[in-house]
Amino acid sequence: MTTTSASTTSTSTSTHWQKTSGIADGFDAYDDLPERVIGYPAVFRALGVGTPSVRTVLDYGCGPGKVATRVTEAAAGARVIAADISPRMLEIARTRRPHPRIDYRQIDSGKLAFLDDDSVDAAMSCYVFINVPELPVLHEIAAEVHRVLRPGARYAVLDTNPATTGIRFSTFRNGEPGRTYAPGERRQVLLDQPGGGEPLELIDHHWPRETYVDVLTEAGFTDLTVAEPLLTDLSALPGAAPAEAAHPPFLIVTGVKK
Ligand SMILES: C[S@@+](CC[C@H](N)C(=O)[O-])C[C@H]1O[C@@H](n2cnc3c(N)ncnc32)[C@H](O)[C@@H]1O
């Protein structure tokens, strides 16, 4: 992991979630306020989290378990299978966010070997696609999620919005101001850290909205919806005019397994 000031042009390689333990800890320390207020609630609504038909939720790329924990809070009785490729992320999740209704699992070779076909009521991947440099891997992820969802279940993918790169949001900046990015190109992300020190720098990958639509469609998802929610309650984020009220910080693409 490298850290850098916001004005530095990054030449780093992709964020290596499996090998660089400091990144997992830095991500866990990041206060995901805009995600909490705008992004994750929109994902939960899109999936029907909290409704009687959604009892088992897959959090694919669960990281330190923050989102899985919020699912348990939003849906009494729902069970979460929270899976990730990073042993350090799973260690943080199991240590800091254990929960009787969350089952943390290691993803090996891209496979959810611990889940049967048609066994899950809803699935999400938050900030996972932007961490994948290769398009074929995105297709593999979507196909594997499609396999384990029951017919009629929904899959929601949330990422930082490829249409709002360079904008300084309340707690992060996704991409550098004035730059445009090609599909798959490395893109610097800066996440604020507690205490106002140097931000955590991650190197994501730029995927345009069409990539999300194509990947979910090719996996067999139908009835796709694309959401770019804005902040509606201005008092929920700091500052007199949070950028999130004018520029959508997240892209959420949702599809249904037929
Ligand atoms: C930025 S974190 C997001 C964690 C969590 N979803 C959240 O929103 O707080 C990205 C996570 O995706 C995981 N990840 C990256 N590539 C992955 C892949 N190919 N399959 C599964 N997880 C992956 C990383 O290990 C990391 O935990």
The ligand as an SDF file (V2000), in Angstrom:
LIG
                    3D

 27 29  0  0  0  0  0  0  0  0999 V2000
  -13.3030   -2.0470   -0.8960 C   0  0  0  0  0  0  0  0  0  0  0  0
  -13.5670   -3.6100   -0.1520 S   0  0  0  0  0  0  0  0  0  0  0  0
  -15.3180   -3.5790    0.0820 C   0  0  0  0  0  0  0  0  0  0  0  0
  -15.7910   -4.4420    1.1940 C   0  0  0  0  0  0  0  0  0  0  0  0
  -17.3090   -4.4020    1.4570 C   0  0  0  0  0  0  0  0  0  0  0  0
  -18.0530   -4.9250    0.3340 N   0  0  0  0  0  0  0  0  0  0  0  0
  -17.7750   -3.0190    1.7880 C   0  0  0  0  0  0  0  0  0  0  0  0
  -18.4740   -2.3890    0.9640 O   0  0  0  0  0  0  0  0  0  0  0  0
  -17.4480   -2.5030    2.8660 O   0  0  0  0  0  0  0  0  0  0  0  0
  -13.3980   -4.6890   -1.5290 C   0  0  0  0  0  0  0  0  0  0  0  0
  -13.4030   -6.1570   -1.1460 C   0  0  0  0  0  0  0  0  0  0  0  0
  -13.5020   -6.9530   -2.3290 O   0  0  0  0  0  0  0  0  0  0  0  0
  -12.6920   -8.0870   -2.1640 C   0  0  0  0  0  0  0  0  0  0  0  0
  -12.3820   -8.6120   -3.4800 N   0  0  0  0  0  0  0  0  0  0  0  0
  -11.5610   -8.1030   -4.4080 C   0  0  0  0  0  0  0  0  0  0  0  0
  -11.5420   -8.8940   -5.4930 N   0  0  0  0  0  0  0  0  0  0  0  0
  -12.3810   -9.9250   -5.2370 C   0  0  0  0  0  0  0  0  0  0  0  0
  -12.7890  -11.0680   -5.9610 C   0  0  0  0  0  0  0  0  0  0  0  0
  -12.3110  -11.3200   -7.1830 N   0  0  0  0  0  0  0  0  0  0  0  0
  -13.6560  -11.9080   -5.4000 N   0  0  0  0  0  0  0  0  0  0  0  0
  -14.1390  -11.6650   -4.1530 C   0  0  0  0  0  0  0  0  0  0  0  0
  -13.7940  -10.5940   -3.4000 N   0  0  0  0  0  0  0  0  0  0  0  0
  -12.9140   -9.7430   -3.9500 C   0  0  0  0  0  0  0  0  0  0  0  0
  -11.4840   -7.5790   -1.4080 C   0  0  0  0  0  0  0  0  0  0  0  0
  -10.7750   -8.6270   -0.7620 O   0  0  0  0  0  0  0  0  0  0  0  0
  -12.1120   -6.6040   -0.4470 C   0  0  0  0  0  0  0  0  0  0  0  0
  -12.4420   -7.1930    0.7760 O   0  0  0  0  0  0  0  0  0  0  0  0
  1  2  1  0
  2  3  1  0
  2 10  1  0
  3  4  1  0
  4  5  1  0
  5  6  1  0
  5  7  1  0
  7  8  2  0
  7  9  1  0
 10 11  1  0
 11 12  1  0
 11 26  1  0
 12 13  1  0
 13 14  1  0
 13 24  1  0
 14 15  1  0
 14 23  1  0
 15 16  2  0
 16 17  1  0
 17 18  1  0
 17 23  2  0
 18 19  1  0
 18 20  2  0
 20 21  1  0
 21 22  2  0
 22 23  1  0
 24 25  1  0
 24 26  1  0
 26 27  1  0
M  CHG  2   2   1   9  -1
M  END
$$$$
